[in-house]
Amino acid sequence: MIEFDDTAKRKIRFQTRRGLLELDLVFGRFMEREFEQLNNQELAQLVEILEFQDQELLALINGSAQTDKAHLIPMLQRIRQA
């Protein structure tokens, strides 16, 4: 399992800045409320989610699209609820 140090966490924070205002708002709330409590497995899932293109990511977060990566669904729900 990957260990996320402070440098890796700063990189993740930077990656949550997206090209769409809607995503910036959602991730801003999520990062404020949830980020510090994420364990290494959850951080790895977040990194994988951030690899999606903005339009696809927005569709996944707002529920208008589904992913075939079942292990990401709980994290997507957590982001949605933030």
N, C-alpha and C positions, 0 to 999 in steps of 0.2 A: 504494500500500500504506500502511496505517496504521502510524504510528510510536507505540509504546507507551512513554511516559515513566514516571517514578516514580509520579506521581499516578494514571495509568491502571492501573499494576500494583497499587497499593494498592486501587483499586476492584475489580479482579479478585479479589484476595485476600478482600475483604469478601464478594463475590458467591459465593465457594465455601462460605460458611457457609450451610448449608441447614436445612430444617425436619425432616429425617430423620437420625437418628443414624448410620445406615448410610452415608449420603452424606458426613456430616461426617468419619467415619473414613477413608473412601476418599480424599476430597479432602485431608484433613490429611496423609496419607502422600504423596500425589502432590505437594502443594505443598512439602513438606520435601525431597523427593528430586529433583523435576524442574523446578519452576517457574523457577528462576534460569537454567536452560539453554535455555528456550524462546525461539525467534526470533519476530519480529513476525508471520509467517504462522501459526505455531503458537499464538501468543497470540490471534490473531483466531479461530482454530478453537475455542479454549477458550471464548472469549466467546460464540460461537455455541452451543456445547454448554450453557453455563450458562443460556441462554434457555429451555431445556426445563423443563417443570414437574417437580417432585420425583419423582413416581411414574413418569413417563415416563423421566426421567433415570436413575433407579435401574434400571429394566428394561433400558435401553440398556447401562448399565455392567455389570450382572450377566449380560448376554447373553440374557435371556429375550425381548428385543424387538430388532428391527433397524430401522435408519434408512435412508431412501431417499437420504440425503445422503452419498454415497460418500466425499466429501472429509473427512468427520469420523471415519470408521472408524479410521484409524491413531491419531488422538488418543484415541478411546475405548479402544482397545486399550492404549495407553500408560498411561492412567488406571487401567485394570483391573490392569495389571501392577505398579503402584507399591506 
